[in-house]
Amino acid sequence: MTDKGGRPKIELTDLREDWKEHILKESSEGASIVELSVDLDICRETFYALSEREPEFSDTVKKCKLLSEAWWKRKGRTNLDSKTFSYVGWYMNMKNRFGWADKQETKNDNTNTSTINIQMSKGDVDDLDNILGE
């Protein structure tokens, strides 16, 4: 196999010494993959490449995603009574960051009825049950 030349792959040893602790801390404050990439001084593509080929990095990124989503969900939950909190902005952020989607179905079978279903994860249902006191 011939060497294609170019820049060598970035390895975990090329990252800052405290990379793992740092990105876990930032994620626990809601940081995105882009923010984590910038903090590690690597591009997004390198971030994803490391995730694919380095099991330790991949496992850490999975935990980072969970921590970040938990932070954002907590922001929504703890601001339920706030009149200044931007729920629309928060909801759009959740849709963009975590793939939330409104699923709409319209059924027309000559009964003039329509159905709208909103997709929610199990955690969202649990959160809603807690809010409603059920």
ABEGO torsion letter per residue (X at the ends): XBBAEEBBBBBAAABBAAAAAAAAAAAAAGBBAAAAAAAAGBBAAAAAAAAAABAAAAAAAAAAAAAAAAAAAAAAAAAAABAABBAAAAAAAAAAAAGBBBBBBBBBAGAGBBBBBBBBBAAAAAAAAAAAGX
